[in-house]
């Protein structure tokens, strides 16, 4: 749909193409500006219509037959020129009036489309606001991911440190178990006896038999929960041989004698209580 403008330098606009190709508020404003520009000529159209009505309704001039000697050739030419100009102006007024009617019809046709475009513009504003909210949420999510990444790295570092400590404890435990096995299962060298020559052997004189002495020099302190062979040997070496000896000691003195490792959490008070109970049961 193309409309030739009048009084505007012959400007044309394809209204249908501009509406169908609408891409935002800029195109809508361009359309509205074009409509305002065309409607600004309304005053001129009204004036021309009034002039046209006056010309059309004006009474026909009474033909006066001047005397032949009164009508000059110059006056006749002037009147003919004015009549020609009035005729041209009348045609132009009719053409502009027709174009103005068409323009009003097109404005009425465009009004629903303009309202639709305004609604679309409002929806576009809402979409932009929603997109801004999504961008803000994405920024917050990225910040949380970065924070979780740093916390994850810290947890991994702590885990690696704990694993190293666990490996060190396992190595210490293995070494202690090896020492414990060496203490509890000593090896004895086997000596082969020399062959006996009956001719050189003197008669054997037997000494009087003495009562056998027990190798056990004290109470089995390892019966107390937590007291192993190593701690038992250290207590014996310190002169703590019986349950009564252990029951009479202070927890600090017991810890000083057994010399536990730094990773061993030893509480001597339960040992002393159990030694007191075992001594009472023994007596």
matplotlib code that plots the C-alpha trace (Angstrom):
import matplotlib.pyplot as plt

x = [0.0, 1.7, 0.4, 1.8, 2.2, 1.1, 2.7, 5.6, 7.9, 6.2, 7.4, 6.1, 6.0, 5.1, 2.9, 2.2, 5.9, 6.9, 4.3, 5.0, 8.8, 8.5, 11.6, 11.1, 10.1, 12.2, 10.1, 6.9, 8.1, 9.0, 5.5, 3.9, 6.2, 5.1, 1.4, 1.9, 3.6, 0.7, -1.9, -0.1, -1.5, -5.1, -5.4, -4.3, -6.8, -9.6, -8.8, -8.7, -12.0, -13.6, -12.2, -13.5, -16.9, -17.0, -15.9, -18.5, -21.4, -20.6, -23.4, -22.5, -21.6, -24.2, -23.0, -22.9, -22.7, -20.5, -20.6, -18.3, -16.4, -15.9, -14.2, -10.6, -8.4, -6.2, -9.1, -10.4, -7.0, -6.7, -10.1, -9.2, -6.0, -7.7, -10.3, -7.6, -5.9, -9.1, -9.8, -6.4, -6.7, -10.1, -8.8, -5.9, -8.2, -10.4, -7.3, -6.1, -9.5, -9.6, -6.2, -7.1, -10.1, -7.9, -5.4, -8.2, -9.2, -5.7, -5.2, -8.3, -7.0, -3.6, -5.0, -5.4, -1.9, -0.5, -2.2, -0.8, 2.7, 2.3, 1.4, 4.3, 6.6, 5.4, 6.0, 9.5, 10.2, 9.1, 11.3, 14.3, 13.6, 13.4, 16.6, 18.3, 17.1, 18.4, 21.8, 22.0, 21.1, 23.7, 26.3, 25.3, 25.5, 29.0, 30.1, 28.8, 30.5, 33.8, 33.4, 32.6, 35.7, 38.0, 36.3, 36.8, 40.5, 40.8, 39.1, 41.3, 44.4, 43.1, 42.4, 45.9, 47.3, 45.2, 46.3, 50.0, 49.4, 47.6, 50.5, 53.0, 50.9, 50.7, 54.4, 55.0, 52.5, 54.2, 57.6, 56.1, 54.5, 57.8, 59.5, 56.8, 57.2, 60.9, 60.4, 57.7, 59.4, 63.1, 65.3, 67.7, 70.8, 70.8, 74.2, 75.0, 76.6, 80.1, 80.4, 81.2, 84.1, 83.3, 87.0, 87.7, 84.5, 85.0, 82.3, 79.5, 78.9, 75.4, 74.8, 71.8, 68.7, 67.4, 63.9, 63.3, 63.1, 60.3, 61.2, 58.2, 59.5, 56.2, 52.5, 51.3, 50.7, 49.7, 46.4, 45.4, 43.6, 46.0, 49.2, 51.0, 54.3, 56.4, 54.8, 54.9, 58.7, 59.3, 57.3, 59.3, 62.6, 61.5, 60.8, 57.0, 56.6, 53.2, 49.7, 50.1, 53.2, 51.2, 48.2, 50.4, 51.8, 50.5, 49.3, 52.1, 54.8, 53.3, 53.4, 57.0, 58.0, 56.2, 57.3, 54.4, 54.8, 53.4, 50.5, 49.5, 46.7, 47.4, 45.4, 47.1, 44.3, 42.2, 45.4, 45.9, 42.2, 42.4, 45.7, 44.0, 41.1, 43.5, 45.6, 42.6, 41.4, 44.8, 45.0]
y = [0.0, 3.2, 6.7, 9.7, 12.7, 16.1, 19.3, 17.2, 16.9, 13.8, 11.5, 7.9, 5.2, 1.5, 1.2, -2.5, -3.4, -1.2, -2.8, -6.4, -5.9, -4.3, -5.0, -2.9, 0.5, 2.3, 1.1, 2.0, 5.5, 6.0, 5.0, 7.3, 10.2, 9.7, 9.7, 12.9, 14.6, 13.7, 14.8, 18.1, 19.1, 18.8, 22.5, 23.1, 20.5, 22.1, 25.5, 24.2, 22.4, 25.6, 27.4, 24.7, 24.9, 28.6, 28.3, 25.6, 27.3, 30.8, 32.2, 32.4, 35.9, 37.8, 38.2, 41.9, 42.8, 45.8, 48.0, 46.9, 50.0, 49.4, 45.9, 46.2, 43.3, 43.5, 43.1, 40.0, 38.3, 39.0, 37.5, 34.4, 34.0, 34.3, 31.8, 29.3, 29.7, 29.2, 26.0, 24.6, 25.4, 23.8, 20.6, 20.6, 21.1, 18.2, 16.0, 16.9, 16.4, 12.9, 12.1, 13.3, 11.0, 8.1, 9.1, 9.0, 5.6, 4.3, 5.8, 3.9, 0.7, 1.2, 1.9, -1.8, -2.6, 0.3, -0.9, -4.4, -2.9, -1.0, -4.3, -6.0, -3.2, -3.7, -7.5, -6.7, -4.5, -7.4, -9.8, -7.5, -7.2, -11.0, -11.4, -9.0, -11.1, -14.2, -12.5, -11.6, -15.1, -16.5, -14.1, -15.3, -19.0, -18.4, -16.8, -19.8, -22.2, -20.4, -20.4, -24.2, -24.7, -23.1, -25.0, -28.3, -27.5, -26.9, -30.2, -32.1, -30.5, -31.5, -35.1, -35.4, -34.2, -36.8, -39.5, -38.7, -38.8, -42.1, -43.5, -42.4, -44.0, -47.2, -47.3, -46.7, -49.4, -51.8, -51.1, -51.5, -54.8, -56.0, -55.0, -56.7, -60.0, -59.9, -59.4, -62.1, -64.7, -64.7, -67.0, -69.4, -70.9, -74.7, -76.1, -79.6, -81.6, -83.0, -86.8, -88.5, -90.9, -93.5, -94.1, -90.5, -89.8, -89.8, -91.2, -88.6, -87.2, -85.9, -82.9, -82.8, -81.7, -78.2, -77.0, -75.6, -71.8, -70.4, -68.1, -66.0, -63.2, -61.3, -61.2, -61.4, -57.6, -58.2, -59.5, -55.9, -54.5, -52.2, -53.6, -55.5, -57.5, -54.4, -52.3, -55.4, -55.8, -52.1, -52.3, -55.3, -53.6, -50.7, -53.0, -53.1, -56.9, -57.5, -56.2, -54.7, -52.8, -51.4, -50.6, -48.5, -46.2, -42.9, -42.6, -40.1, -42.5, -45.3, -43.2, -42.2, -45.9, -47.3, -44.3, -44.5, -43.1, -39.7, -41.2, -43.6, -42.2, -44.1, -43.6, -45.3, -44.8, -47.8, -49.9, -49.0, -49.8, -53.2, -54.0, -53.3, -55.6, -58.4, -58.1, -58.3, -61.4, -63.0, -62.5]
z = [0.0, -1.1, -0.6, -2.4, 0.0, -1.0, 0.2, 1.6, -1.3, -2.6, 0.3, 0.1, 2.7, 2.4, 5.5, 5.2, 4.8, 7.7, 10.0, 8.9, 9.2, 12.7, 14.7, 17.8, 19.1, 16.5, 13.6, 15.5, 16.2, 12.5, 11.5, 14.0, 13.0, 9.4, 10.4, 12.5, 9.5, 7.2, 9.7, 10.2, 6.8, 8.0, 8.5, 5.0, 3.7, 5.7, 4.3, 0.8, 1.3, 2.5, -0.5, -2.8, -1.3, -1.7, -5.3, -6.1, -4.4, -5.6, -7.8, -11.4, -12.4, -14.4, -17.8, -18.6, -22.1, -22.1, -24.9, -27.6, -27.2, -23.4, -23.5, -24.1, -25.3, -22.3, -19.9, -21.7, -21.6, -17.9, -17.2, -19.2, -17.3, -13.9, -15.1, -16.0, -12.7, -10.8, -12.8, -12.1, -8.4, -8.3, -9.8, -7.3, -4.4, -5.4, -5.8, -2.3, -0.8, -2.3, -1.0, 2.5, 2.5, 1.6, 4.3, 6.9, 5.8, 6.0, 9.5, 10.6, 9.1, 10.8, 14.3, 15.3, 14.0, 15.9, 19.1, 18.5, 18.0, 21.3, 23.1, 21.4, 22.7, 26.2, 25.9, 24.7, 27.7, 30.0, 28.1, 28.6, 32.3, 32.5, 30.6, 33.0, 36.0, 34.3, 33.8, 37.5, 38.6, 36.2, 37.8, 41.3, 40.2, 38.7, 42.0, 44.0, 41.6, 42.1, 45.9, 45.8, 43.7, 46.2, 49.1, 47.1, 46.6, 50.4, 51.2, 48.8, 50.4, 53.9, 52.6, 51.2, 54.5, 56.4, 54.1, 54.7, 58.4, 58.1, 56.0, 58.7, 61.4, 59.5, 59.0, 62.7, 63.6, 61.3, 62.8, 66.4, 65.4, 64.1, 67.3, 69.3, 67.4, 68.0, 71.7, 72.1, 70.0, 70.6, 68.6, 70.4, 68.7, 68.7, 69.8, 68.7, 71.6, 71.1, 70.8, 74.1, 74.4, 77.1, 77.8, 78.8, 80.8, 84.5, 86.8, 87.1, 90.5, 90.9, 93.1, 95.4, 93.6, 94.4, 93.9, 90.3, 90.1, 88.1, 85.3, 86.2, 88.4, 88.9, 88.2, 84.6, 84.2, 80.5, 81.8, 82.4, 79.2, 77.4, 78.9, 76.2, 76.4, 75.7, 78.5, 80.8, 80.2, 80.9, 84.2, 85.3, 84.4, 86.6, 89.5, 89.1, 89.4, 90.9, 90.7, 94.2, 93.0, 90.1, 92.2, 94.6, 91.8, 90.5, 86.8, 86.1, 87.3, 85.2, 82.1, 82.9, 83.1, 80.0, 77.7, 75.1, 71.6, 70.8, 68.8, 71.6, 73.9, 77.2, 80.4, 83.3, 85.8, 84.5, 84.7, 88.4, 89.2, 87.4, 89.1, 92.5, 91.6, 90.5, 93.6, 95.8, 93.9, 94.1, 97.9]

ax = plt.figure().add_subplot(projection="3d")
ax.plot(x, y, z, "-o")
ax.set_aspect("equal")
plt.show()
